[in-house]
Amino acid sequence: MLCSDFDIRRLMALRAVEVGLLRLKWLAAATRFELAMVRHHRALKLAYKYGYNPAQPRVPAGQREGGQWTVDANGNPVRPNRTRLAGEVPTGNSPEIPKEPPPTTRLRNIAIRVIAARLGPGIFVAAEAGSWIYDHKEEISAYFDPPKTLDELQKDAEFPEKGYDIHHVVERASAKQDGSEDGQIESPDNLVRISRWKHWMINGYYQSSSDEFGGLTPKEYLEGKSWEERTRVGLDALARFGILRK
């Protein structure tokens, strides 16, 4: 049976209401999270002080000691039922992260980056096992990589991994427009593996006007510039966002 125009409009209105309710639910959960963060900020700082490492092996979920560390921050074996160390954040008292993700991909990407930026690696302390946060674990871990040398970043480009992008130090599209050869653009010297989120940040930086370039965007400034100048600006961008250790 074909739907009438009235039925279609009714279904669209119901869908709009459903999306609106999901947004309100997310905002309410996010507000609870913000309040919890205020209460537990000191506890999280202590967790970092006492060597919290999100990569430490844990007892699998579903067991009585699920989520507890099996080794300490120095890699030494630890009994799962050990006494909690001073400053360690108990799972049950971690700040509440909304149980449901935002309703759209765009909002989800924004939300996870905001939460990760505020919590740091402690995001894995605050999140419950099975949380939607863990769907982004690769991006989160990559985002907190320490700065590396250019040689290390270039070698990493040979091994793509989840949570990372292969980035051209000299931006590919504009370099090609200015006559650079494909072999030079795709050379291993011009390729580095970096955090996907920081890759997005660099892309935004290249499209944002800056006093440093006389009010131009870096992309506009580099039009017609030499390969050496493009490289200099590209390396500066990597250092600017904590990727390159000079």
Buried (B, 14 or more C-beta within 10 A) or exposed (E): EEEEEEEEEEEEEEEEEEEEEBBEBBEEBBEBBEEBBEEBBEBBEBBBEBEBBBEBEBBEEEEEBEBBBBEBEEEEEBEBEEEEBEBBBEBEEBBBBBEEBBBEEEBBBEBBBEBBEBBBBBBBBBBBEEBBBBEBBBBBBBBBBEBBEBEEBBBBBEEEEEBBBEBBBBBBEBBEEBEBEEEEBEBEEBBBBBBBBBBEBBBEBBEEEBEEBEEBBBBBBBEEBEBEEBBBBBBBBBEEBBBBEE
